Amino acid sequence: MYIVKEGASKKEKILIDRILYNCIDLYGDFYSTKNNIRISLRDNMDVLFSYLRKGSKFAYELDNEKGIALIIKEKGFRTYLKILTRDEKFASNLLKIINWNISEDLYCKLHKNNPLIKIFTKQGFKIKGDRGSEILLFRQYIARPKRDYKQFKGDEDA
């Protein structure tokens, strides 16, 4: 079962710690920027947990240590998505869950040689800009109509 939530319990912090230990940030895309300095979130868990305390969200699979996705609200006006995973299929599943559960525009910066770019574009992200060795991806939130489940109950009221 995939979970998207705000904040982290002690049990979830232990799981996040294990995920960060087991997953290598091969392309260096799992970072945050403060005062124009890139801070690796894998190597600085205190920064990651401070984001979660301040209202950022994260997505993971219950009892699975293949990876994690962070939805970070940084100082600016953009909400960034950061994914750290060992498995491209797992990243695709995380993106599907995020697309259904996050109701705001999302941005993601990835290095041009990162194979996750293909997965992001398949999941509805568009290339918004080219930043030297990185690409800025963007997913615009499209509101989905809410279903009225009462109309599907049957002919009880008829």
Backbone as ProteinMPNN parsed JSONL, in Angstrom:
{"seq_chain_A": "MYIVKEGASKKEKILIDRILYNCIDLYGDFYSTKNNIRISLRDNMDVLFSYLRKGSKFAYELDNEKGIALIIKEKGFRTYLKILTRDEKFASNLLKIINWNISEDLYCKLHKNNPLIKIFTKQGFKIKGDRGSEILLFRQYIARPKRDYKQFKGDEDA", "coords_chain_A": {"N_chain_A": [[0.842, -1.169, 0.0], [0.572, 2.171, -0.889], [1.502, 5.288, 0.506], [0.776, 8.683, 1.106], [1.671, 11.4, 2.935], [1.684, 14.016, 5.427], [4.201, 15.145, 7.601], [5.975, 12.969, 9.945], [5.954, 9.957, 11.76], [7.643, 8.358, 14.569], [8.197, 5.697, 13.842], [8.006, 5.903, 11.066], [10.095, 7.66, 10.588], [12.265, 6.03, 11.178], [11.979, 4.175, 9.111], [12.382, 5.894, 6.9], [15.016, 6.616, 7.407], [16.288, 4.119, 6.99], [15.681, 3.767, 4.26], [17.085, 5.921, 3.13], [19.641, 5.134, 3.775], [19.932, 2.797, 2.284], [19.485, 3.516, -0.393], [21.148, 4.942, -3.107], [22.052, 8.155, -4.131], [22.56, 8.526, -7.068], [22.597, 10.374, -9.196], [22.561, 12.809, -7.959], [20.237, 14.277, -7.498], [18.554, 14.451, -5.333], [18.096, 16.724, -3.44], [18.079, 19.85, -1.602], [17.774, 23.403, -1.738], [19.295, 26.018, -0.071], [19.927, 29.34, 0.595], [21.291, 29.586, -1.869], [22.877, 27.298, -1.824], [23.388, 23.907, -2.337], [21.975, 21.249, -0.615], [22.384, 18.008, 0.259], [19.76, 15.843, 0.731], [19.802, 13.235, 1.419], [22.132, 12.88, 2.834], [21.848, 14.664, 4.898], [19.78, 14.31, 7.088], [18.508, 15.728, 9.092], [17.76, 18.143, 7.911], [15.911, 17.212, 6.042], [13.934, 16.114, 7.772], [13.195, 18.463, 9.04], [11.853, 19.779, 7.003], [9.63, 18.08, 6.802], [8.454, 18.537, 9.278], [7.623, 21.127, 8.876], [5.483, 21.007, 7.168], [5.79, 19.824, 4.674], [5.273, 17.053, 2.407], [5.492, 13.455, 2.103], [5.955, 10.442, 0.193], [5.626, 6.947, 0.173], [6.017, 3.337, 0.104], [4.322, 1.118, 2.135], [6.102, -0.86, 4.398], [8.261, -1.254, 2.652], [11.433, -0.705, 1.372], [12.379, 0.479, -0.957], [12.398, 3.081, -1.898], [11.686, 6.666, -1.761], [9.588, 9.555, -1.968], [9.613, 13.055, -1.913], [7.636, 15.902, -1.336], [8.281, 19.03, -1.49], [7.901, 22.167, -0.066], [9.534, 24.882, -0.724], [11.223, 27.988, 0.074], [10.504, 29.716, -2.002], [8.029, 30.153, -4.568], [7.373, 27.759, -5.635], [6.524, 24.268, -5.61], [8.413, 21.51, -5.052], [9.247, 18.275, -6.289], [10.982, 15.534, -5.127], [12.69, 12.594, -5.73], [13.978, 9.573, -4.514], [15.196, 6.541, -5.291], [15.723, 3.009, -5.843], [14.694, 1.661, -7.923], [13.21, 1.892, -11.068], [10.566, 1.256, -11.81], [9.313, 1.361, -9.364], [9.568, 4.099, -8.88], [7.853, 5.048, -10.856], [5.389, 4.081, -9.881], [5.238, 5.559, -7.488], [4.995, 8.135, -8.575], [2.48, 7.951, -9.816], [0.781, 7.715, -7.597], [1.302, 10.156, -6.354], [0.404, 11.936, -8.323], [-2.34, 11.524, -8.106], [-2.878, 12.307, -5.486], [-1.766, 14.8, -4.764], [-2.683, 18.04, -4.868], [-1.717, 20.331, -6.373], [0.447, 22.386, -8.4], [3.463, 20.9, -9.575], [7.019, 20.818, -9.529], [10.135, 19.587, -10.778], [13.583, 19.02, -10.667], [15.951, 17.442, -12.604], [18.957, 15.746, -13.46], [20.224, 15.689, -16.787], [21.047, 13.178, -17.657], [19.655, 11.383, -16.127], [17.697, 8.535, -15.847], [15.099, 8.692, -14.921], [13.751, 10.76, -16.118], [12.321, 9.946, -18.391], [10.283, 8.477, -17.185], [8.989, 10.454, -15.69], [8.011, 12.106, -17.767], [6.244, 10.334, -19.01], [4.357, 10.212, -17.045], [3.012, 12.612, -17.175], [4.473, 14.96, -16.772], [5.959, 17.883, -18.057], [8.658, 19.228, -19.986], [9.971, 22.088, -18.816], [12.103, 23.819, -18.702], [15.61, 24.287, -19.462], [18.411, 23.844, -17.673], [21.343, 24.093, -17.95], [23.157, 21.476, -16.956], [20.92, 20.276, -16.034], [17.369, 19.526, -16.167], [14.292, 21.173, -15.971], [11.297, 20.022, -14.889], [7.717, 20.029, -15.14], [4.506, 19.702, -13.749], [1.257, 20.432, -14.215], [-1.435, 20.944, -12.077], [-4.54, 19.448, -12.498], [-7.791, 19.842, -11.781], [-9.953, 17.317, -10.697], [-13.278, 16.242, -11.182], [-15.415, 15.709, -8.399], [-16.96, 12.696, -7.457], [-20.381, 11.913, -7.021], [-21.358, 9.689, -4.92], [-23.793, 8.84, -4.025], [-25.593, 8.624, -6.115], [-24.964, 6.226, -7.219], [-25.893, 4.244, -5.609], [-28.137, 2.7, -6.083], [-31.512, 1.788, -6.887], [-33.013, 2.653, -4.721], [-34.23, 5.046, -3.93], [-36.007, 5.511, -5.928]], "CA_chain_A": [[0.0, 0.0, 0.0], [1.329, 3.417, -0.987], [1.023, 6.297, 1.452], [1.222, 10.072, 0.959], [1.241, 12.077, 4.158], [2.431, 15.157, 5.953], [4.801, 14.803, 8.886], [6.445, 11.587, 10.059], [5.993, 9.38, 13.1], [8.954, 7.761, 14.886], [8.34, 4.497, 13.028], [8.26, 6.341, 9.691], [11.448, 8.224, 10.552], [13.184, 4.893, 11.103], [11.87, 3.665, 7.749], [13.047, 6.868, 6.032], [16.453, 6.459, 7.671], [16.726, 2.907, 6.294], [15.602, 4.019, 2.818], [18.198, 6.8, 2.772], [20.875, 4.35, 3.897], [19.977, 1.765, 1.247], [19.38, 4.066, -1.75], [22.231, 5.852, -3.472], [21.648, 9.281, -4.976], [23.547, 8.4, -8.125], [22.619, 11.559, -10.054], [22.625, 14.011, -7.137], [19.002, 15.048, -7.663], [17.79, 14.429, -4.09], [18.705, 17.819, -2.688], [17.336, 21.07, -1.337], [18.617, 24.589, -1.881], [19.142, 27.087, 0.929], [20.912, 30.411, 0.379], [22.041, 29.214, -3.073], [23.756, 26.161, -1.543], [22.686, 22.633, -2.436], [22.129, 20.399, 0.554], [21.926, 16.648, -0.014], [18.799, 15.406, 1.737], [20.19, 11.877, 1.825], [23.224, 12.98, 3.803], [21.465, 15.611, 5.956], [18.417, 13.934, 7.455], [17.904, 16.754, 9.932], [17.122, 19.091, 6.991], [14.742, 16.513, 5.511], [12.913, 16.042, 8.81], [12.683, 19.822, 9.294], [10.831, 20.018, 5.972], [8.426, 17.331, 7.154], [7.824, 19.237, 10.404], [7.071, 22.402, 8.407], [4.308, 20.816, 6.322], [6.041, 19.113, 3.429], [4.71, 15.704, 2.399], [6.326, 12.42, 1.522], [5.236, 9.263, -0.284], [6.404, 5.72, 0.277], [5.209, 2.126, 0.167], [4.352, 0.524, 3.465], [6.985, -2.026, 4.564], [9.124, -1.401, 1.481], [12.548, 0.232, 1.482], [12.919, 0.726, -2.303], [12.564, 4.493, -2.192], [10.829, 7.678, -1.134], [9.38, 10.792, -2.72], [9.318, 14.209, -1.059], [6.98, 17.046, -1.939], [8.877, 20.06, -0.642], [7.584, 23.581, -0.274], [10.692, 25.674, -0.352], [10.963, 29.392, 0.339], [9.922, 30.37, -3.169], [6.636, 29.96, -4.908], [7.214, 26.463, -6.273], [6.552, 23.035, -4.841], [9.313, 20.604, -5.76], [9.172, 16.848, -6.053], [12.301, 14.895, -5.081], [12.544, 11.14, -5.624], [15.173, 8.758, -4.314], [14.766, 5.156, -5.417], [16.625, 2.051, -6.481], [13.922, 0.942, -8.922], [12.458, 2.818, -11.924], [9.143, 0.908, -11.728], [8.854, 1.901, -8.082], [9.429, 5.544, -9.083], [6.624, 5.235, -11.632], [4.257, 3.887, -8.963], [5.186, 6.728, -6.599], [4.473, 9.271, -9.339], [1.033, 7.757, -9.997], [0.133, 8.034, -6.321], [1.449, 11.604, -6.153], [-0.493, 12.61, -9.266], [-3.711, 11.427, -7.608], [-3.06, 12.821, -4.129], [-1.236, 16.145, -4.548], [-3.541, 18.948, -5.631], [-1.04, 21.581, -6.686], [1.454, 22.268, -9.448], [4.711, 20.332, -9.087], [8.236, 20.99, -10.315], [11.194, 18.643, -10.446], [14.835, 19.212, -11.389], [16.706, 16.208, -12.758], [20.079, 15.812, -14.384], [19.838, 15.242, -18.123], [21.355, 11.766, -17.855], [18.869, 10.596, -15.189], [16.667, 7.779, -16.569], [13.758, 8.998, -14.419], [13.11, 11.772, -16.975], [11.337, 9.234, -19.214], [9.152, 8.114, -16.329], [8.269, 11.692, -15.384], [7.27, 12.562, -18.955], [5.124, 9.4, -19.203], [3.364, 10.491, -15.996], [2.37, 13.906, -17.382], [5.354, 16.102, -16.561], [6.46, 18.505, -19.279], [9.936, 19.921, -19.819], [9.688, 23.523, -18.715], [13.319, 24.592, -18.915], [16.9, 23.612, -19.532], [19.284, 24.559, -16.748], [22.709, 23.586, -18.061], [23.208, 20.019, -16.867], [19.65, 19.814, -15.478], [16.118, 19.841, -16.835], [13.198, 21.489, -15.061], [10.051, 19.391, -15.297], [6.556, 20.69, -14.545], [3.199, 19.07, -13.874], [0.196, 21.338, -13.796], [-2.536, 20.231, -11.442], [-5.84, 19.566, -13.149], [-8.799, 19.417, -10.81], [-10.852, 16.263, -11.152], [-14.591, 16.396, -10.531], [-15.719, 14.768, -7.325], [-18.118, 11.86, -7.77], [-21.453, 11.823, -6.046], [-21.56, 8.253, -4.8], [-25.205, 8.542, -3.716], [-26.311, 8.263, -7.332], [-24.604, 4.867, -7.596], [-26.345, 3.321, -4.584], [-29.155, 1.801, -6.628], [-32.838, 2.359, -7.125], [-33.71, 2.706, -3.451], [-35.044, 6.262, -3.825], [-36.896, 5.614, -7.079]], "C_chain_A": [[0.893, 1.24, 0.0], [0.674, 4.478, -0.118], [1.622, 7.648, 1.085], [0.735, 10.802, 2.19], [2.164, 13.222, 4.526], [2.965, 14.772, 7.327], [5.201, 13.347, 8.936], [6.454, 11.15, 11.514], [7.394, 8.814, 13.348], [9.217, 6.525, 14.035], [8.664, 4.88, 11.574], [9.646, 6.976, 9.555], [12.499, 7.121, 10.472], [13.166, 4.296, 9.7], [12.579, 4.595, 6.759], [14.559, 6.759, 6.189], [17.001, 5.234, 6.935], [16.703, 3.092, 4.778], [16.789, 4.875, 2.379], [19.528, 6.073, 2.85], [21.038, 3.39, 2.718], [19.954, 2.297, -0.18], [20.505, 5.074, -1.983], [21.678, 6.926, -4.39], [22.678, 9.407, -6.098], [23.7, 9.679, -8.957], [22.663, 12.873, -9.269], [21.396, 14.886, -7.237], [18.148, 15.113, -6.402], [18.398, 15.467, -3.148], [17.697, 18.937, -2.447], [18.304, 22.234, -1.48], [18.278, 25.592, -0.791], [20.279, 28.07, 0.732], [21.866, 30.075, -0.767], [23.065, 28.11, -2.846], [22.91, 24.897, -1.592], [23.034, 21.758, -1.233], [21.553, 19.029, 0.211], [20.982, 16.206, 1.098], [19.1, 13.994, 2.228], [21.231, 11.939, 2.937], [22.917, 13.906, 4.977], [20.006, 15.368, 6.341], [17.733, 14.974, 8.333], [17.207, 17.808, 9.067], [15.852, 18.474, 6.424], [13.622, 16.485, 6.542], [12.379, 17.427, 9.172], [11.646, 20.21, 8.247], [9.527, 19.312, 6.329], [7.7, 17.967, 8.337], [7.12, 20.511, 9.953], [5.927, 22.23, 7.412], [4.564, 20.185, 4.967], [5.504, 17.692, 3.553], [5.724, 14.717, 1.836], [5.451, 11.233, 1.142], [6.174, 8.067, -0.213], [5.452, 4.54, 0.218], [5.404, 1.499, 1.537], [5.201, -0.748, 3.452], [7.846, -2.302, 3.329], [10.201, -0.325, 1.55], [13.179, 0.546, 0.126], [13.114, 2.206, -2.599], [11.553, 5.372, -1.489], [10.694, 8.864, -2.083], [9.028, 11.893, -1.726], [8.658, 15.289, -1.883], [7.315, 18.224, -1.038], [8.388, 21.44, -1.047], [8.771, 24.37, 0.22], [10.266, 27.133, -0.214], [10.214, 30.089, -0.796], [8.468, 30.024, -3.367], [6.36, 28.579, -5.483], [7.229, 25.328, -5.255], [7.344, 22.027, -5.651], [9.089, 19.168, -5.335], [10.58, 16.278, -6.146], [12.082, 13.408, -4.868], [13.913, 10.492, -5.46], [14.712, 7.31, -4.317], [15.838, 4.307, -6.07], [15.972, 1.424, -7.703], [13.081, 1.928, -9.736], [10.963, 2.516, -11.885], [8.543, 1.436, -10.428], [8.654, 3.418, -8.182], [8.158, 5.847, -9.864], [5.387, 5.086, -10.752], [4.118, 5.057, -7.997], [4.593, 7.935, -7.323], [2.97, 9.155, -9.57], [0.283, 8.153, -8.735], [0.179, 9.541, -6.059], [0.508, 12.367, -7.07], [-1.94, 12.58, -8.788], [-3.922, 12.154, -6.282], [-2.553, 14.24, -3.883], [-1.981, 17.112, -5.471], [-2.903, 20.329, -5.784], [-0.026, 21.327, -7.798], [2.758, 21.751, -8.834], [5.845, 20.579, -10.067], [9.243, 19.935, -9.867], [12.409, 18.974, -11.3], [15.577, 17.883, -11.395], [17.869, 16.441, -13.704], [19.679, 15.176, -15.713], [20.097, 13.759, -18.361], [20.575, 10.846, -16.905], [17.765, 9.852, -15.953], [15.247, 8.037, -16.071], [13.038, 10.038, -15.268], [12.04, 11.124, -17.845], [10.091, 8.898, -18.416], [8.322, 9.349, -15.994], [7.444, 12.151, -16.576], [6.101, 11.633, -19.259], [3.999, 9.677, -18.203], [2.794, 11.912, -16.08], [3.216, 15.128, -17.108], [5.869, 16.592, -17.907], [7.796, 19.176, -18.977], [9.664, 21.412, -19.893], [10.935, 24.353, -19.003], [14.55, 23.725, -18.914], [17.857, 24.446, -18.7], [20.703, 24.013, -16.799], [22.731, 22.078, -18.052], [21.902, 19.43, -16.341], [18.476, 20.229, -16.361], [15.081, 20.125, -15.753], [11.923, 20.899, -15.65], [8.898, 20.009, -14.523], [5.311, 19.854, -14.793], [2.155, 20.037, -13.345], [-0.95, 20.518, -13.227], [-3.821, 20.513, -12.202], [-6.862, 18.999, -12.188], [-9.705, 18.37, -11.438], [-12.195, 16.461, -10.454], [-14.792, 15.318, -9.478], [-16.968, 13.991, -7.721], [-19.121, 11.931, -6.638], [-21.832, 10.351, -5.945], [-22.995, 7.884, -4.448], [-25.95, 8.088, -4.948], [-26.006, 6.828, -7.779], [-25.125, 3.82, -6.597], [-27.358, 2.311, -5.126], [-30.464, 2.533, -6.771], [-33.64, 2.454, -5.843], [-34.658, 3.895, -3.363], [-36.068, 6.356, -4.932], [-38.247, 4.999, -6.799]], "O_chain_A": [[1.839, 1.344, 0.781], [-0.551, 4.554, -0.022], [2.813, 7.755, 0.792], [-0.463, 10.83, 2.47], [3.268, 13.362, 4.0], [2.262, 14.146, 8.12], [4.812, 12.565, 8.068], [6.907, 11.885, 12.392], [8.23, 8.795, 12.444], [10.335, 6.324, 13.559], [9.502, 4.244, 10.935], [10.294, 6.84, 8.517], [13.505, 7.264, 9.778], [14.216, 3.95, 9.158], [13.299, 4.127, 5.876], [15.294, 6.807, 5.202], [18.067, 5.308, 6.324], [17.607, 2.626, 4.085], [17.426, 4.582, 1.367], [20.443, 6.362, 2.078], [22.145, 3.193, 2.216], [20.369, 1.589, -1.097], [20.765, 5.941, -1.15], [20.924, 6.634, -5.318], [23.546, 10.279, -6.073], [24.807, 10.023, -9.371], [22.79, 13.941, -9.868], [21.487, 16.103, -7.081], [17.109, 15.774, -6.405], [19.11, 15.136, -2.199], [16.608, 18.952, -3.022], [19.516, 22.061, -1.356], [17.119, 25.967, -0.612], [21.448, 27.688, 0.704], [23.079, 30.253, -0.658], [24.027, 28.0, -3.605], [21.85, 24.821, -0.97], [24.199, 21.559, -0.887], [20.366, 18.91, -0.092], [21.358, 16.196, 2.27], [18.697, 13.611, 3.326], [21.202, 11.136, 3.869], [23.664, 13.923, 5.955], [19.117, 16.13, 5.963], [16.508, 15.088, 8.318], [16.157, 18.317, 9.46], [14.824, 19.145, 6.336], [12.478, 16.8, 6.218], [11.221, 17.551, 9.571], [10.671, 20.892, 8.561], [8.446, 19.88, 6.175], [6.471, 17.942, 8.396], [6.139, 20.933, 10.565], [5.445, 23.221, 6.863], [3.629, 20.027, 4.182], [5.304, 17.186, 4.657], [6.689, 15.104, 1.176], [4.364, 11.039, 1.684], [7.365, 8.174, -0.506], [4.234, 4.71, 0.274], [6.527, 1.373, 2.024], [5.029, -1.606, 2.587], [8.121, -3.457, 3.006], [9.893, 0.847, 1.766], [14.371, 0.846, 0.052], [13.916, 2.556, -3.465], [10.696, 4.907, -0.738], [11.58, 9.134, -2.895], [8.237, 11.681, -0.807], [9.077, 15.561, -3.008], [6.726, 18.401, 0.028], [8.455, 21.826, -2.214], [8.99, 24.511, 1.423], [9.091, 27.465, -0.368], [9.38, 30.959, -0.55], [7.769, 29.647, -2.426], [5.21, 28.264, -5.79], [7.854, 25.416, -4.198], [6.997, 21.722, -6.792], [8.783, 18.882, -4.178], [11.287, 16.509, -7.127], [11.378, 13.001, -3.944], [14.867, 10.816, -6.167], [13.935, 6.895, -3.458], [16.731, 4.808, -6.753], [16.643, 0.716, -8.455], [12.322, 2.712, -9.166], [10.16, 3.448, -11.923], [7.403, 1.899, -10.402], [7.691, 3.958, -7.638], [7.46, 6.813, -9.555], [4.445, 5.871, -10.861], [3.005, 5.5, -7.716], [3.786, 8.67, -6.754], [2.26, 10.16, -9.524], [-0.732, 8.847, -8.799], [-0.8, 10.125, -5.595], [-0.12, 13.337, -6.646], [-2.69, 13.522, -9.043], [-5.04, 12.576, -5.987], [-2.897, 14.83, -2.859], [-1.909, 17.004, -6.695], [-3.468, 21.346, -5.382], [0.311, 20.181, -8.092], [3.113, 22.118, -7.714], [5.651, 20.552, -11.283], [9.206, 19.457, -8.733], [12.289, 19.183, -12.507], [15.806, 17.275, -10.35], [17.775, 17.239, -14.636], [18.886, 14.235, -15.746], [19.427, 13.146, -19.191], [20.822, 9.64, -16.888], [16.971, 10.491, -16.644], [14.285, 7.642, -16.731], [11.822, 10.185, -15.148], [10.962, 11.692, -18.021], [8.972, 9.022, -18.915], [7.092, 9.297, -16.011], [6.29, 12.547, -16.41], [5.061, 12.098, -19.723], [2.831, 9.408, -18.483], [2.151, 12.366, -15.133], [2.713, 16.247, -17.204], [6.177, 15.791, -18.789], [8.037, 19.634, -17.86], [9.187, 21.925, -20.905], [10.829, 25.475, -19.498], [14.543, 22.591, -18.435], [18.085, 25.62, -18.992], [21.212, 23.52, -15.792], [22.36, 21.452, -19.045], [21.784, 18.211, -16.215], [18.573, 21.145, -17.177], [15.0, 19.414, -14.752], [11.524, 21.236, -16.765], [9.071, 20.46, -13.391], [5.086, 19.361, -15.898], [2.171, 20.41, -12.172], [-1.378, 19.526, -13.818], [-4.146, 21.66, -12.507], [-6.808, 17.825, -11.825], [-10.162, 18.523, -12.57], [-12.242, 16.808, -9.274], [-14.388, 14.168, -9.653], [-17.919, 14.56, -8.256], [-18.763, 11.999, -5.462], [-22.551, 9.832, -6.799], [-23.372, 6.718, -4.564], [-26.849, 7.254, -4.852], [-26.713, 6.278, -8.624], [-24.823, 2.634, -6.734], [-27.411, 1.177, -4.652], [-30.505, 3.764, -6.774], [-34.865, 2.34, -5.888], [-35.749, 3.788, -2.803], [-36.938, 7.225, -4.874], [-39.119, 5.002, -7.669]]}, "name": "protein", "num_of_chains": 1, "seq": "MYIVKEGASKKEKILIDRILYNCIDLYGDFYSTKNNIRISLRDNMDVLFSYLRKGSKFAYELDNEKGIALIIKEKGFRTYLKILTRDEKFASNLLKIINWNISEDLYCKLHKNNPLIKIFTKQGFKIKGDRGSEILLFRQYIARPKRDYKQFKGDEDA"}
